[in-house]
Amino acid sequence: MTLNKNITRDDIAESINSEFGLSKKDCLDLVHDIVEIIVKGLENNNIVKIHNFGTFKLKRKNSRIGRNPKTKEEIMITERNVITFKPSKRVLEFINNSNNE
């Protein structure tokens, strides 16, 4: 994987394939299943905690008035669900330590 790009499901599957030697199809299925488990967990419980990684939460945003920055026209932004992510302390420590090198 190269650093300055989005990481895709294929990239994750390729990394699993090279690390553990599973077939590429099995790796893609594994990544797909993990994503599906997270989504279903959010649908059912509004929260998914992954130890030493972080917490995904489903939150409801109220409707509000927004503004088009180009035209300055005000529009109503409808209420909607959003997913938030709070990284674990371990992930934050890793990110902050790797940026200092």
Backbone torsions as a table, in degrees:
resi	resn	phi	psi	omega
1	MET	NA	137.8	174.3
2	THR	-92.2	158.9	-171.4
3	LEU	-82.6	-42.7	-169.2
4	ASN	-89.2	53.3	176.2
5	LYS	-154.7	168.8	174.9
6	ASN	-68.7	145.1	176.2
7	ILE	-94.9	124.5	-177.4
8	THR	-100.0	171.8	174.8
9	ARG	-60.0	-38.3	178.2
10	ASP	-61.9	-39.2	178.4
11	ASP	-63.3	-43.4	179.3
12	ILE	-64.2	-44.4	179.3
13	ALA	-62.2	-40.5	178.7
14	GLU	-63.4	-39.6	178.6
15	SER	-64.7	-42.4	177.4
16	ILE	-63.8	-41.7	179.7
17	ASN	-59.9	-46.4	-177.8
18	SER	-71.9	-29.9	-178.2
19	GLU	-79.1	-42.2	-171.7
20	PHE	-113.6	-11.0	176.6
21	GLY	77.2	13.2	175.9
22	LEU	-71.4	160.3	178.6
23	SER	-65.2	154.7	-178.7
24	LYS	-62.4	-36.9	178.9
25	LYS	-64.5	-44.3	178.4
26	ASP	-62.1	-39.3	179.3
27	CYS	-66.0	-43.9	177.1
28	LEU	-63.1	-41.1	177.2
29	ASP	-62.0	-41.1	179.4
30	LEU	-62.1	-47.5	179.6
31	VAL	-62.7	-44.2	178.6
32	HIS	-59.6	-45.2	-179.8
33	ASP	-62.5	-39.9	179.1
34	ILE	-63.2	-44.8	178.5
35	VAL	-62.5	-43.0	179.5
36	GLU	-63.0	-39.1	178.1
37	ILE	-63.3	-42.0	178.3
38	ILE	-63.3	-46.0	-179.2
39	VAL	-63.6	-45.3	179.5
40	LYS	-64.9	-37.3	176.6
41	GLY	-62.3	-39.8	177.4
42	LEU	-67.1	-41.7	179.0
43	GLU	-62.2	-41.5	-174.4
44	ASN	-84.6	-38.1	-170.4
45	ASN	-121.2	-8.0	-176.7
46	ASN	65.8	5.0	179.9
47	ILE	-154.8	140.3	175.1
48	VAL	-135.3	119.8	177.6
49	LYS	-107.9	129.6	175.7
50	ILE	-117.3	113.0	-175.4
51	HIS	-53.5	133.8	179.5
52	ASN	62.9	16.0	175.6
53	PHE	-126.1	-58.9	179.0
54	GLY	160.3	-174.3	-176.1
55	THR	-125.8	127.2	172.4
56	PHE	-97.6	134.5	177.9
57	LYS	-130.8	141.8	174.3
58	LEU	-97.5	122.5	-178.8
59	LYS	-124.4	150.5	177.8
60	ARG	-98.0	125.5	175.7
61	LYS	-100.3	132.6	178.3
62	ASN	-72.9	159.6	175.8
63	SER	-69.3	153.0	-178.7
64	ARG	-158.0	167.3	176.8
65	ILE	-89.8	128.8	177.3
66	GLY	-117.3	172.9	-178.3
67	ARG	-135.0	132.9	173.9
68	ASN	-70.7	118.1	-176.0
69	PRO	-64.7	-25.0	-179.3
70	LYS	-79.0	-49.4	-173.9
71	THR	-98.0	-10.9	-175.9
72	LYS	65.1	11.3	179.4
73	GLU	-73.6	133.4	177.7
74	GLU	-84.2	137.8	176.2
75	ILE	-136.1	157.3	177.7
76	MET	-89.2	122.7	175.4
77	ILE	-93.6	121.2	-175.0
78	THR	-71.3	159.0	176.2
79	GLU	-69.4	150.0	-174.7
80	ARG	-161.1	165.8	173.1
81	ASN	-90.6	142.3	174.1
82	VAL	-130.5	154.5	176.7
83	ILE	-106.6	128.1	175.2
84	THR	-110.1	155.9	178.1
85	PHE	-133.5	128.7	175.1
86	LYS	-117.9	113.5	-178.6
87	PRO	-68.8	153.5	177.3
88	SER	-72.3	164.6	176.9
89	LYS	-58.9	-37.2	-178.8
90	ARG	-64.0	-42.8	178.4
91	VAL	-65.3	-43.2	179.2
92	LEU	-61.8	-42.7	178.0
93	GLU	-62.1	-43.0	179.7
94	PHE	-61.9	-46.3	-179.0
95	ILE	-64.1	-44.4	-178.3
96	ASN	-69.2	-35.2	178.0
97	ASN	-72.6	-36.2	-178.1
98	SER	-74.5	-22.9	177.2
99	ASN	-76.0	-19.7	-178.8
100	ASN	-82.5	-10.6	-175.4
101	GLU	-88.1	NA	NA
